[in-house]
Amino acid sequence: RARGDGAPTERELALAAEAEANIAALASAAPPRALMPGCSTSSTAPESSNGAAPFKTFVEVARAEGLLRLPCDVPPRAHVAPVANGTLPGVPVVPMVSGVEDVDDDVPGYVPRAADGTAFRRDETTGRLYYDGPNGDVPRGDARVTYFAPAAAPPAGFQWHLVPGVNRLRSRDEIKFYTRADVVSQDPLDAGAVFRFDVRGPKLGHGVSFNIGAGEDGSPLLSYSALRALYELPDGSKWCEHVDYYDLDDVRQTARAVGHKVWRRTVLLPDHDEERELVRVRGRRHTRMSKCEYESWIYTAEEYNREAASAGLAGKEAFFWRVGFDPETIRQVEVRD
């Protein structure tokens, strides 16, 4: 489960059944002695002590070749409505990557490239960028992140006190601010796709999902966030300022932690949409940009309705928000950018 709570959905059960069937097929087709009882499923060695290849080897190869898809291979929170035959009703299936058709036209001399110097490949049909690195490997950590289009100063409302180690800096001028970022997806299913973020002139509703830990079942927990600033510290680490949004489960768990039992009445509107509505969390937070996992699309209620009416939500995992939320008092609050 993507948020670490609740029973498996019908789709997840179907994926699990599909995975079991494919594993059985792989096992029957494996070379003799390839799947010996007792072989390790976690060893990184290409061959076990008795000459049989570990079972994990066959699974990893099959996943890499696209022959096997496990439930953990499905992007977290990949659906927000009942799924029929693997697709969202009335929504065409498109990759979860950003379009970049016009984003660097006004940055003279900028050539989109990864932090390791590898130039991104632009898909001529879709206009999207992809990372084709050495041996097909995807960079990790800050190497996934490229900041460009420098800013002369931080944006209005920037929270200096949240900058890591700000009191140890000789001067605030040591921090470099930027308006745009390219982040290489580390999801194998995205095939090196690049997410592009713009804090100066963001696309309507365009947000980011950060990896904020693991659920009880080990699946990643993802945030719903919107960027406000991009900056680089003197040590080269890349950070961002953002606002967060909570879904119903987030609010429930926050209230439960402080023993607040009437949170629905103090936080939610009477017509709260449990599937697509979020609440805006008061305040801002700072996170390393390397924690980025996916894009997200979060609109105001008015923007959401307008986009829905013009088919602007097609292919997006989109949400909307109407009220602010104070996680300390478990009440509605007014929030401003």
C-alpha positions as CSV (number, residue, x, y, z in Angstrom):
1,R,0.0,0.0,0.0
2,A,1.4,3.3,-1.0
3,R,0.5,5.2,2.1
4,G,1.2,2.3,4.4
5,D,-2.4,1.7,5.5
6,G,-5.5,-0.3,4.5
7,A,-6.1,-3.6,2.8
8,P,-4.7,-4.3,-0.7
9,T,-6.9,-3.0,-3.5
10,E,-8.4,-5.2,-6.3
11,R,-5.7,-3.9,-8.6
12,E,-2.9,-4.8,-6.2
13,L,-4.3,-8.3,-5.7
14,A,-4.5,-8.7,-9.5
15,L,-0.9,-7.6,-9.9
16,A,0.2,-10.0,-7.2
17,A,-1.6,-12.9,-9.0
18,E,0.0,-11.9,-12.2
19,A,3.4,-11.8,-10.6
20,E,2.9,-15.3,-9.1
21,A,1.9,-16.7,-12.4
22,N,4.9,-15.2,-14.2
23,I,7.2,-16.4,-11.5
24,A,5.8,-19.9,-11.9
25,A,6.4,-19.6,-15.7
26,L,9.9,-18.4,-15.2
27,A,10.6,-21.3,-12.8
28,S,9.4,-23.9,-15.2
29,A,11.5,-22.4,-18.0
30,A,14.7,-22.0,-15.9
31,P,17.7,-24.2,-16.7
32,P,18.1,-27.4,-14.7
33,R,19.3,-26.9,-11.1
34,A,18.7,-23.1,-11.5
35,L,16.1,-22.9,-8.8
36,M,17.5,-25.2,-6.0
37,P,15.7,-25.3,-2.7
38,G,17.5,-23.2,-0.1
39,C,19.0,-20.7,-2.7
40,S,19.3,-17.2,-1.3
41,T,16.9,-14.6,-2.4
42,S,19.0,-11.7,-1.2
43,S,22.6,-12.7,-2.2
44,T,24.3,-10.5,-4.7
45,A,26.6,-13.2,-5.9
46,P,25.9,-14.5,-9.4
47,E,26.0,-18.1,-8.3
48,S,25.3,-20.0,-5.1
49,S,27.7,-22.3,-3.4
50,N,26.1,-25.4,-5.0
51,G,26.3,-24.0,-8.6
52,A,22.7,-22.9,-8.8
53,A,21.9,-19.2,-9.5
54,P,20.0,-17.5,-6.8
55,F,16.3,-17.1,-7.4
56,K,16.6,-13.4,-7.1
57,T,18.8,-13.3,-10.2
58,F,16.0,-14.7,-12.4
59,V,13.5,-12.3,-10.9
60,E,15.7,-9.2,-11.4
61,V,16.6,-10.2,-15.0
62,A,12.9,-10.7,-15.8
63,R,11.9,-7.3,-14.3
64,A,14.8,-5.6,-16.1
65,E,13.7,-7.1,-19.4
66,G,10.1,-6.2,-18.8
67,L,8.9,-9.8,-18.6
68,L,7.8,-9.6,-15.0
69,R,6.0,-6.9,-13.1
70,L,5.7,-7.1,-9.3
71,P,3.3,-5.0,-7.2
72,C,6.3,-2.9,-6.0
73,D,7.0,-2.0,-9.6
74,V,3.8,0.1,-9.9
75,P,4.4,3.8,-9.1
76,P,2.9,4.5,-5.6
77,R,-0.4,6.3,-5.6
78,A,-0.9,5.5,-9.3
79,H,-4.6,5.6,-9.1
80,V,-7.2,7.7,-7.3
81,A,-10.4,6.2,-8.6
82,P,-11.8,2.6,-9.1
83,V,-9.7,0.9,-11.7
84,A,-11.2,-1.3,-14.4
85,N,-9.0,-3.4,-16.6
86,G,-6.0,-1.6,-15.4
87,T,-7.0,1.9,-16.5
88,L,-8.8,4.9,-15.0
89,P,-12.3,5.4,-16.2
90,G,-12.3,8.0,-18.9
91,V,-8.6,8.9,-18.4
92,P,-6.0,7.9,-21.1
93,V,-2.9,6.3,-19.8
94,V,0.3,8.4,-20.2
95,P,3.7,8.3,-18.6
96,M,4.1,10.1,-15.3
97,V,6.7,12.5,-16.6
98,S,6.8,16.2,-17.3
99,G,6.5,17.8,-20.7
100,V,9.4,20.2,-21.5
101,E,8.4,21.6,-24.9
102,D,9.2,25.2,-24.0
103,V,11.0,25.3,-20.7
104,D,14.5,26.3,-21.7
105,D,13.8,28.6,-24.6
106,D,14.5,31.7,-22.5
107,V,17.7,30.4,-20.9
108,P,20.3,31.3,-23.5
109,G,23.1,28.8,-23.8
110,Y,21.6,26.3,-21.5
111,V,22.0,22.7,-22.7
112,P,19.9,20.3,-20.6
113,R,22.3,17.8,-19.0
114,A,22.7,15.8,-15.8
115,A,25.0,16.6,-13.0
116,D,27.6,14.1,-14.4
117,G,27.7,16.1,-17.6
118,T,25.6,13.6,-19.7
119,A,23.4,15.6,-22.1
120,F,19.7,14.6,-21.9
121,R,18.0,13.1,-24.9
122,R,14.9,14.8,-26.1
123,D,12.1,12.7,-27.4
124,E,11.2,14.3,-30.7
125,T,7.6,13.1,-30.5
126,T,6.7,14.1,-27.0
127,G,9.4,16.7,-26.3
128,R,10.3,15.0,-23.0
129,L,13.8,14.7,-21.7
130,Y,15.5,11.4,-20.8
131,Y,18.8,10.4,-19.2
132,D,20.8,7.8,-21.2
133,G,23.8,7.4,-18.9
134,P,26.7,5.0,-18.9
135,N,25.5,1.3,-18.8
136,G,21.9,2.5,-18.4
137,D,22.5,3.4,-14.8
138,V,20.5,6.2,-13.1
139,P,22.5,8.6,-10.9
140,R,21.7,8.7,-7.2
141,G,21.5,11.4,-4.6
142,D,22.3,14.9,-5.7
143,A,23.7,13.5,-8.9
144,R,20.1,13.1,-10.0
145,V,19.5,16.8,-9.7
146,T,20.5,19.7,-12.0
147,Y,19.8,23.3,-10.9
148,F,19.8,26.0,-13.6
149,A,18.6,29.5,-14.3
150,P,20.1,31.3,-11.3
151,A,18.1,33.7,-9.3
152,A,19.6,37.0,-7.9
153,A,17.8,36.6,-4.6
154,P,15.5,34.2,-2.7
155,P,11.8,34.4,-3.5
156,A,9.5,36.5,-1.3
157,G,8.6,34.8,2.0
158,F,11.7,32.5,2.0
159,Q,12.2,31.0,5.5
160,W,15.9,31.5,6.2
161,H,15.7,29.9,9.7
162,L,14.9,26.6,8.0
163,V,18.1,26.5,6.0
164,P,20.3,23.7,7.4
165,G,23.4,25.2,9.1
166,V,22.5,28.8,8.2
167,N,24.0,30.0,11.5
168,R,27.4,28.6,10.6
169,L,27.6,30.4,7.3
170,R,29.9,33.4,7.0
171,S,27.3,35.1,4.8
172,R,23.9,34.3,3.4
173,D,25.5,35.1,0.0
174,E,27.2,31.7,0.1
175,I,23.8,30.2,-0.8
176,K,23.0,30.0,-4.5
177,F,19.3,30.3,-5.5
178,Y,17.9,28.9,-8.8
179,T,14.5,29.0,-10.5
180,R,14.5,25.6,-12.3
181,A,15.5,22.0,-11.7
182,D,15.8,18.8,-13.7
183,V,15.5,15.6,-11.7
184,V,16.2,12.2,-13.2
185,S,13.5,9.7,-12.1
186,Q,14.9,6.7,-10.2
187,D,11.9,4.6,-11.0
188,P,13.0,1.9,-13.5
189,L,9.6,2.1,-15.2
190,D,10.3,5.7,-16.1
191,A,13.3,4.7,-18.2
192,G,15.4,7.7,-17.1
193,A,12.7,10.3,-17.6
194,V,13.5,13.8,-16.4
195,F,11.1,15.7,-14.2
196,R,11.4,19.5,-14.7
197,F,10.3,22.0,-12.0
198,D,10.0,25.7,-12.3
199,V,9.5,27.9,-9.2
200,R,9.5,31.2,-11.2
201,G,6.7,30.3,-13.6
202,P,5.4,26.9,-12.6
203,K,2.8,25.0,-14.6
204,L,-0.6,25.3,-13.1
205,G,-0.9,22.8,-10.2
206,H,2.5,21.3,-10.8
207,G,3.9,19.8,-7.6
208,V,6.4,17.2,-6.3
209,S,6.2,14.1,-4.3
210,F,9.1,13.5,-1.8
211,N,10.0,10.1,-0.3
212,I,9.3,10.7,3.4
213,G,10.0,7.2,4.7
214,A,8.5,3.7,4.5
215,G,5.1,2.4,5.6
216,E,4.6,-0.6,7.9
217,D,4.8,-2.9,4.9
218,G,8.0,-1.4,3.6
219,S,6.3,0.5,0.7
220,P,7.5,4.2,0.3
221,L,5.5,7.0,1.8
222,L,5.2,10.0,-0.5
223,S,4.4,13.6,0.3
224,Y,2.1,15.9,-1.6
225,S,4.1,19.1,-2.0
226,A,4.5,22.3,-4.0
227,L,7.9,24.0,-4.5
228,R,8.6,27.5,-3.4
229,A,12.4,27.8,-3.7
230,L,15.4,26.0,-5.0
231,Y,18.9,26.6,-3.5
232,E,22.3,25.1,-3.2
233,L,24.5,25.1,-0.1
234,P,28.2,25.8,-0.1
235,D,28.9,22.0,0.2
236,G,27.1,21.4,-3.1
237,S,24.0,19.8,-1.6
238,K,20.7,20.8,-3.3
239,W,17.7,21.8,-1.2
240,C,14.3,23.2,-1.7
241,E,11.6,25.0,0.2
242,H,8.0,23.7,-0.2
243,V,4.6,23.6,1.3
244,D,2.8,20.3,2.0
245,Y,-0.7,18.9,1.7
246,Y,-2.3,16.1,3.7
247,D,-4.8,13.6,2.6
248,L,-7.5,12.1,4.8
249,D,-5.2,9.4,6.2
250,D,-2.5,11.9,7.1
251,V,-5.0,14.1,9.0
252,R,-6.4,11.0,10.8
253,Q,-2.9,9.8,11.9
254,T,-1.9,13.3,13.0
255,A,-5.0,13.7,15.1
256,R,-4.7,10.2,16.5
257,A,-1.1,11.0,17.7
258,V,-2.4,13.8,19.9
259,G,-5.6,12.1,21.0
260,H,-7.9,14.4,19.0
261,K,-11.1,12.6,18.4
262,V,-13.3,15.1,16.6
263,W,-10.9,16.0,13.8
264,R,-13.4,15.6,11.0
265,R,-15.5,18.4,12.5
266,T,-12.6,20.7,13.2
267,V,-10.6,20.2,10.0
268,L,-12.8,19.0,7.1
269,L,-15.6,20.7,5.2
270,P,-18.9,18.9,5.2
271,D,-18.6,17.9,1.6
272,H,-14.9,16.8,1.8
273,D,-14.0,14.6,-1.2
274,E,-12.1,11.7,0.4
275,E,-10.6,10.5,-2.9
276,R,-9.3,13.8,-4.4
277,E,-9.3,16.5,-1.8
278,L,-6.2,17.5,0.3
279,V,-5.8,20.1,3.1
280,R,-2.9,22.6,2.9
281,V,-0.6,22.3,5.9
282,R,0.4,25.5,7.7
283,G,4.0,26.6,7.2
284,R,6.9,25.6,5.0
285,R,9.5,22.9,5.1
286,H,13.0,22.4,3.6
287,T,14.0,19.1,2.0
288,R,16.8,17.8,-0.1
289,M,15.8,17.8,-3.7
290,S,17.2,14.3,-4.1
291,K,14.2,13.0,-2.1
292,C,12.0,13.8,-5.1
293,E,10.3,10.6,-6.3
294,Y,7.5,11.8,-8.7
295,E,5.5,14.8,-9.8
296,S,2.2,15.6,-8.4
297,W,-0.7,17.9,-9.5
298,I,-2.4,19.9,-6.8
299,Y,-5.0,22.6,-7.7
300,T,-7.3,25.0,-5.8
301,A,-10.9,23.8,-6.1
302,E,-11.6,26.5,-8.8
303,E,-8.5,25.5,-10.8
304,Y,-9.4,21.8,-10.5
305,N,-12.9,22.4,-11.8
306,R,-11.7,24.6,-14.7
307,E,-9.1,22.0,-15.7
308,A,-11.6,19.2,-15.5
309,A,-14.0,21.0,-17.7
310,S,-11.3,21.6,-20.4
311,A,-9.9,18.0,-20.2
312,G,-6.7,19.4,-18.5
313,L,-6.6,16.6,-16.0
314,A,-6.3,13.8,-18.6
315,G,-3.5,11.5,-17.6
316,K,-2.7,13.3,-14.3
317,E,-3.0,12.1,-10.8
318,A,-4.7,15.3,-9.7
319,F,-5.9,16.6,-6.4
320,F,-7.4,19.9,-5.1
321,W,-7.5,21.7,-1.8
322,R,-9.8,24.2,-0.1
323,V,-8.8,24.7,3.6
324,G,-5.6,25.1,5.6
325,F,-4.7,22.7,8.4
326,D,-2.7,23.3,11.6
327,P,-1.2,20.0,12.7
328,E,-0.6,21.2,16.2
329,T,-4.2,22.4,17.0
330,I,-5.9,20.0,14.5
331,R,-8.0,22.9,13.2
332,Q,-8.6,24.8,10.0
333,V,-6.4,27.8,9.6
334,E,-5.9,30.5,7.0
335,V,-2.8,29.8,4.9
336,R,-0.9,32.2,2.6
337,D,2.0,31.6,0.2
